[in-house]
């Protein structure tokens, strides 16, 4: 799947991914703005701003004007905020490309942030925060991030807190937007059955008024852990939801493919070691997974699971033993081949739609990585050897980088501390 990248006169980056014979088109706008660009008193403002962009523009004064129009084109549309970016997108029949481009560029450039809507949306976001806190399998990740990066933006909830949301003002939001929503920090991705020259002309016109001020930087992550750490959040639940993390490296590191393979060996599929051990052999959980999470200046290998409170010690012991086994014995040629084909096959299956391809290339561009074709990613995975896996596991599966977070009816972490040995 080929692509072209252009930097427009105002500094805006444009990536076009033509998909011949595909009936859809996706327009996605990404900006380098997320929770890591915030200060404590405005924590969550990136996410709040994303919500407000759908509340009215100069051309479409009311929120209902925006969604009715997008619905009339049969669109799928949404927005999202993470630590390091915010995204807006719409996907439709390729016949409606010009129309959805007009809507997406309008909400990105010309949102009016009505004060009355902002006050109402505070209640919506507070309920969103509470909803996720009531979902331990999701909220455990927030607890883990707070443990890993205590006191730093990387450890804050992307949505902020109830207090910071309620204290948000329109003036603060406009000031934040002017610092971050600038052309040099913005990428537009168009993927689908489109003509590249036509796309370049239309995007250039749609974003001609894009501000080109100086981008405000984010706060760098600092890491100084020397021994295992535990964070516990008491909650009366039948299960204990746990997240075990080991500090690794950022998304630019050359060992990314090897660590992806290692994490998949551990818990990336139904045939993975942790799934087979914990679910099929011990019958101790419904969900368990392992994944390598990376950002522009930090990363970690994370294992998550939900286990019976009465069997927490047994579950953690089994997880730690699988980590020790991976560190002690080389991955066999058969297992290595299976895992690599699983990763490559799932990557290709996940890139069959215009929105998935827009996200694939857009993510690489917004974090300023050299754009790679899926075939190049696959080739790097295929080159991973058992020795590569052993090397990264030996280097990063170490006690000084261990972190355990859990939510559930547990009042003491003493016994658990003795199990954190690799």
C-alpha positions in Angstrom: 0.0 0.0 0.0 1.8 3.2 -1.2 1.5 6.7 0.1 2.6 10.2 -0.6 3.7 12.8 1.9 3.6 16.6 1.3 4.4 19.6 3.5 2.1 22.4 2.5 3.2 26.1 2.4 1.9 26.8 5.9 3.8 23.8 7.4 0.8 21.4 7.5 1.8 17.8 6.8 -0.4 15.9 4.4 -0.3 12.1 3.9 -2.4 10.6 1.1 -3.0 6.8 0.9 -4.7 5.9 -2.3 -6.8 2.7 -2.2 -8.0 1.7 -5.7 -11.4 0.1 -5.8 -12.1 0.8 -2.1 -15.6 2.3 -1.8 -14.7 4.5 1.2 -12.6 7.4 2.2 -11.3 8.6 5.6 -10.3 12.1 6.5 -8.3 12.3 9.7 -6.7 15.3 11.4 -4.1 14.6 14.1 -2.4 17.2 16.3 0.5 17.0 18.8 -1.6 17.8 21.8 -2.5 15.5 24.7 -2.2 15.1 28.4 1.6 15.2 28.4 1.4 18.8 27.1 -0.6 19.9 30.1 0.1 21.4 33.6 -1.6 20.0 36.7 -4.2 22.8 37.0 -5.4 22.2 33.5 -5.1 18.4 33.5 -7.7 17.0 31.0 -8.0 20.2 28.9 -6.8 18.4 25.7 -9.6 15.9 26.0 -12.2 18.6 27.0 -11.1 20.6 23.9 -11.7 17.6 21.7 -15.3 17.3 23.1 -15.9 21.0 22.5 -14.9 20.9 18.8 -18.2 19.1 18.1 -20.3 21.8 19.9 -20.6 24.3 17.1 -18.6 26.2 14.5 -19.0 29.5 12.7 -20.5 27.7 9.7 -22.4 25.1 11.8 -23.5 26.9 14.9 -25.0 24.0 16.9 -23.7 20.5 17.7 -26.8 19.0 16.1 -25.9 20.8 12.8 -22.6 18.9 12.7 -23.9 15.4 13.6 -27.0 15.7 11.4 -24.8 16.6 8.4 -22.3 13.8 9.0 -25.2 11.3 9.5 -26.8 12.4 6.3 -23.6 11.2 4.5 -23.8 7.8 6.2 -20.5 8.6 8.1 -18.7 7.0 10.8 -17.0 9.8 12.8 -15.4 10.4 16.1 -12.5 12.0 17.9 -9.9 10.8 20.5 -7.3 12.1 22.9 -4.2 10.3 24.2 -1.1 11.4 26.0 0.6 12.7 22.9 -2.0 13.5 20.3 -5.6 14.4 19.6 -7.4 13.1 16.5 -10.6 13.9 14.6 -11.9 11.8 11.7 -14.8 11.0 9.4 -15.2 8.0 7.1 -17.8 7.8 4.3 -18.6 6.7 0.8 -15.8 8.1 -1.4 -18.4 10.2 -3.2 -18.7 12.4 -0.1 -15.0 13.1 0.3 -15.3 16.9 -0.3 -18.2 17.1 2.1 -16.6 15.3 5.0 -13.3 17.2 4.4 -15.3 20.4 4.8 -16.9 19.3 8.1 -13.7 17.9 9.7 -11.6 21.0 8.7 -14.4 23.2 10.0 -14.6 21.7 13.5 -10.8 21.7 13.7 -10.3 25.3 12.6 -13.5 27.2 13.3 -15.0 25.8 16.5 -16.7 28.5 18.6 -16.6 26.9 22.1 -20.0 28.3 23.3 -19.8 29.0 27.0 -23.1 27.5 27.8 -22.2 24.3 26.0 -18.8 24.2 27.8 -20.6 24.3 31.2 -23.0 21.5 30.2 -20.1 19.4 28.8 -18.4 19.5 32.2 -21.1 17.2 33.5 -20.7 14.9 30.6 -17.0 14.5 31.1 -17.3 14.1 34.8 -19.7 11.2 34.2 -17.2 9.8 31.6 -14.5 9.8 34.3 -16.8 8.1 36.8 -17.8 5.5 34.2 -14.2 4.4 33.5 -13.5 4.4 37.2 -16.4 1.9 37.6 -14.7 -0.3 35.0 -11.7 -1.9 36.7 -10.3 -3.7 33.6 -9.9 -0.3 32.1 -9.2 1.8 35.2 -6.3 -0.5 36.3 -4.3 1.1 33.5 -4.8 4.5 35.0 -3.7 3.2 38.4 -0.6 1.7 36.8 0.3 4.9 35.0 0.1 6.8 38.2 2.5 4.4 39.8 5.0 4.5 36.9 5.0 8.2 36.5 3.8 9.7 39.8 3.7 13.5 39.7 4.3 13.7 36.0 1.9 14.4 33.1 2.5 10.9 31.8 0.9 9.6 35.0 -2.2 11.7 34.9 -5.6 10.5 33.6 -6.1 11.8 30.0 -9.6 13.0 31.0 -8.2 14.9 34.0 -10.0 14.9 37.4 -13.4 16.1 38.4 -11.8 19.2 40.0 -9.8 20.2 36.9 -12.7 19.6 34.5 -15.1 21.7 36.6 -12.5 24.5 36.9 -12.0 24.7 33.1 -12.8 28.1 31.5 -13.4 29.1 27.9 -10.4 31.5 28.2 -8.1 28.7 29.3 -9.3 26.5 26.5 -8.7 29.1 23.9 -5.2 29.9 25.2 -4.3 26.2 25.2 -5.6 25.7 21.7 -3.6 28.7 20.4 -0.4 27.1 21.8 -0.9 23.7 20.3 -3.3 23.7 17.3 -0.8 25.1 14.9 0.1 23.9 11.3 3.5 22.6 12.2 2.1 20.3 14.8 -0.8 19.1 12.6 -1.1 16.2 10.1 -4.0 15.6 7.8 -4.3 12.0 6.4 -6.7 11.1 3.6 -7.0 7.4 2.8 -9.3 5.8 0.3 -10.4 5.8 -3.3 -9.3 9.3 -4.2 -7.2 11.2 -6.7 -4.0 12.5 -5.1 -3.8 15.8 -7.0 -7.5 16.5 -6.2 -6.9 15.7 -2.5 -3.8 18.0 -2.3 -5.7 20.9 -3.8 -8.8 20.5 -1.6 -6.9 20.0 1.6 -4.7 23.0 0.8 -7.8 25.2 0.4 -9.6 23.8 3.5 -6.6 24.4 5.8 -5.4 27.6 4.2 -6.3 29.6 7.3 -4.5 27.2 9.7 -2.5 29.2 12.3 1.3 28.7 12.1 2.5 29.8 15.5 5.3 28.3 17.5 4.4 24.9 19.1 4.5 24.6 22.8 6.6 21.6 24.0 5.5 18.7 26.2 7.0 17.7 29.6 9.7 15.1 29.3 9.3 11.9 31.3 11.9 11.1 34.0 12.5 7.6 35.3 14.6 6.7 38.4 13.2 3.5 39.8 15.5 1.3 41.8 13.3 -1.4 43.3 9.9 -3.0 42.7 6.9 -0.8 43.4 3.2 -1.6 44.2 0.1 0.6 44.0 -3.2 -0.7 45.4 -6.7 0.7 45.1 -9.2 -0.9 47.4 -12.6 -1.8 45.9 -15.2 -4.3 46.9 -15.2 -6.6 43.9 -15.2 -10.3 43.3 -12.1 -10.0 41.2 -8.8 -8.4 41.6 -7.7 -6.6 38.4 -4.0 -6.4 38.2 -1.5 -4.7 35.9 2.2 -5.7 36.0 4.7 -3.5 34.1 8.4 -3.5 33.4 10.1 -0.3 32.2 11.5 -0.6 28.7 12.2 2.1 26.0 10.6 4.6 23.7 8.9 4.0 20.3 12.0 4.9 18.3 14.2 2.2 19.7 15.7 -0.4 17.5 14.5 -3.3 19.7 10.8 -2.5 19.1 10.3 -5.6 16.8 12.0 -8.0 19.3 10.0 -6.7 22.2 6.8 -7.0 20.2 7.6 -10.6 19.6 8.5 -11.2 23.3 5.2 -9.6 24.5 3.2 -11.7 22.0 5.0 -14.9 23.2 3.9 -14.0 26.7 0.3 -12.9 26.2 -0.5 -11.6 22.7 -2.9 -14.4 21.6 -5.0 -17.4 22.7 -2.0 -19.7 22.1 0.3 -17.5 24.2 2.0 -18.8 27.3 0.1 -16.7 29.8 -3.3 -17.5 28.2 -2.5 -21.2 28.1 -1.2 -21.2 31.7 -3.7 -18.9 33.4 -6.9 -19.7 31.6 -6.6 -23.1 30.0 -4.5 -24.8 32.7 -5.3 -23.1 35.9 -8.8 -21.8 35.1 -7.9 -18.7 37.1 -9.1 -15.9 34.8 -11.2 -14.9 31.8 -8.9 -12.3 30.4 -5.2 -12.0 30.4 -2.9 -10.2 28.0 0.6 -8.8 27.5 1.5 -5.9 25.3 4.4 -3.5 24.8 3.3 0.1 25.2 5.5 2.8 23.8 5.5 6.6 23.7 7.9 9.2 22.4 10.2 9.2 25.5 9.2 6.1 27.5 7.7 2.6 27.3 6.8 -0.5 29.3 5.9 -4.1 28.9 2.4 -4.6 30.5 0.6 -7.7 31.6 -3.1 -7.3 32.7 -5.5 -9.8 34.1 -8.7 -10.2 36.2 -8.4 -13.0 38.8 -10.4 -14.2 41.9 -9.5 -12.3 45.0 -8.9 -15.5 46.9 -6.4 -16.7 44.2 -4.4 -13.5 43.8 -1.2 -14.9 45.2 -1.5 -18.0 43.1 -2.1 -15.9 40.0 0.7 -13.5 40.5 3.1 -16.4 41.3 2.1 -18.1 38.0 2.7 -14.8 36.0 6.1 -14.3 37.6 7.1 -17.9 36.8 6.2 -17.4 33.1 8.4 -14.3 33.1 11.3 -16.2 34.7 10.8 -19.0 32.2 11.0 -16.6 29.3 14.2 -15.2 30.7 15.7 -18.6 31.5 15.0 -20.6 28.3 15.2 -19.6 24.6 12.0 -19.4 22.5 11.9 -22.4 20.2 12.0 -22.0 16.4 8.4 -23.3 16.1 7.0 -20.9 18.7 9.0 -18.0 17.2 7.7 -18.7 13.7 4.1 -19.0 14.9 4.2 -15.7 16.8 5.8 -13.8 14.0 3.2 -14.9 11.5 0.5 -14.1 14.0 1.8 -10.5 14.3 2.2 -10.0 10.6 -1.1 -11.6 9.7 -3.0 -9.6 12.3 -1.3 -6.4 11.1 -2.5 -7.0 7.5 -6.0 -7.9 8.7 -6.2 -4.7 10.7 -5.3 -2.6 7.7 -8.1 -3.5 5.3 -10.1 -0.4 5.8 -9.5 3.3 5.0 -9.7 4.4 8.6 -7.2 1.8 9.8 -4.7 2.8 7.1 -5.2 6.5 7.9 -4.4 5.8 11.6 -1.5 3.5 10.6 0.3 6.2 8.6 -1.0 9.2 10.7 0.4 7.8 13.9 3.8 7.4 12.4 3.8 10.9 11.0 2.4 12.6 14.2 5.1 11.1 16.3 7.7 12.0 13.6 8.8 8.5 12.7 9.9 7.8 9.1 6.8 6.5 7.4 7.0 2.7 6.8 4.9 0.5 4.6 3.3 -2.5 6.2 5.7 -4.7 4.2 8.7 -3.0 5.9 7.2 -3.5 9.4 6.6 -7.2 8.5 10.2 -7.6 7.3 11.5 -6.3 10.6 9.4 -8.7 12.5 10.5 -11.6 10.3 14.1 -10.8 11.1 13.7 -11.2 14.9 15.6 -14.2 16.2 15.3 -16.2 19.4 18.6 -14.6 20.4 17.0 -11.1 19.9 14.1 -12.1 22.2 16.5 -13.5 24.8 18.6 -10.3 24.7 15.7 -7.9 25.3 14.1 -10.0 27.9 17.4 -10.3 29.8 17.9 -6.6 29.6 14.4 -5.4 30.6 12.8 -8.1 32.7 14.6 -7.0 35.8 13.3 -6.5 39.4 14.4 -2.8 39.5 11.9 -2.0 36.8 8.9 -4.0 38.1 5.6 -2.3 38.9 2.4 -3.9 40.1 -0.9 -2.1 40.3 -4.2 -3.7 41.4 -7.8 -2.9 42.1 -9.9 -5.1 44.4 -10.6 -6.1 48.0 -6.9 -6.3 49.1 -5.8 -4.4 52.1 -2.1 -5.5 52.4 0.7 -5.7 49.9 3.2 -7.4 52.1 2.8 -10.9 50.8 2.7 -9.7 47.2 6.0 -7.8 47.6 7.8 -11.1 48.2 6.6 -12.5 44.8 8.1 -9.7 42.7 11.3 -11.6 41.8 12.6 -12.4 38.3 
